[in-house]
Amino acid sequence: MISKMKIVVATRPSLLAYTQTMQTVELLRNANPEIEFEVKKFSTQGDRVLNRSLTEFGGTGVFVKELEHALLENEADIAIHSLKDVPSAHPEGLQLAAFPEREDARDVFLTRNGSSIEDMPEGFVLGTGSPRRRVQFANLRKDIEFKEIRGNIDSRFQKLMDGEYDAIILAAAGLNRMGKEYDENLLLDIDLCIPAIGQGAIAIECRSNDPETIAILQKVNHRDTEIAVKAERAFMAEIEGGCKFPLAAHAVVSDNILNMVAIVGDLKTNQFIAEGIEVSVEESIENAKELAIKMKSICKEKGINFYL
């Protein structure tokens, strides 16, 4: 009897990361029943250091570097990431080989009693560590008091219920993957709060010199998701941005047309600019880069120092 080919899958140990890894592995098993998948956990710097804001870390990739090291050292064959955690600069020898169909990319505004942002009392405390969310919410309500928050979904919920915060913002994708229920009326429209680049999407990474594994991963690739997130990431690479300043972009593909909206902002002044494109998918990467160049120029003209 011929033994099955085995692929070792690297994942972060957090409950959400592990859950979405197992959901992705199930897709891979269904598409490749002849292959055995073994999941191994690798703790990342972002998992270990929970008492600091993500913006305080030096460099980027605090949730992916250890997984990529496992690939480069042949300790794993593939790694499964939340795409929003993956920096635009990529290690030599690795590639993002597949993107399963994207989950809901929107954010959810959560309170103890289900209040909308309009109904919250003056000066309410909003838990978020995201510069992207902060600058957009500061323009929705000038009176918000922002307070840093870290931890998994359950711990953030508990902090909310304990009164440490009056409201928190979480990604709908994570809530959906964890089977958490929430009022869909609290989902934030894209034009109200543009999501993080890659939010809601999963990326499967492997060694670029492994065509057999790439072919296996491609069986779960979702074309429209791939086109959309690659445009978002092309914009991010041209801006040269990460999680340290207000930056957002979200693209959707329909009938071979890509629509993308983006913001860059200044966390010190809460100023930001928003722009968008509507282009054919064939021109999406180039146009996303041109949008970034245009927005950097506008920021310079208006004195918006988004790198600070």
Salt bridges, closest charged atoms under 4 A:
GLU38 OE1 - LYS6 NZ 2.73
ASP47 OD1 - ARG12 NH2 2.70
GLU56 OE1 - ARG52 NE 3.99
GLU66 OE2 - ARG48 NH2 3.08
ASP77 OD1 - ARG207 NH2 3.03
ASP85 OD2 - ARG12 NH1 3.67
ASP85 OD1 - LYS84 NZ 3.77
GLU101 OE2 - HIS222 NE2 3.91
ASP104 OD2 - ARG106 NH2 2.82
ASP107 OD2 - ARG132 NH1 2.90
ASP107 OD1 - ARG133 NH2 2.70
ASP143 OD1 - ARG141 NE 2.80
ASP154 OD1 - LYS180 NZ 2.70
GLU164 OE2 - LYS147 NZ 3.96
ASP166 OD1 - ARG112 NH2 3.33
GLU205 OE1 - HIS81 NE2 2.62
GLU205 OE2 - HIS90 NE2 2.92
ASP224 OD1 - ARG223 NH1 3.22
GLU226 OE2 - LYS230 NZ 2.70
GLU232 OE2 - ARG102 NH1 2.92
GLU232 OE2 - HIS250 ND1 3.92
GLU275 OE1 - LYS294 NZ 3.36
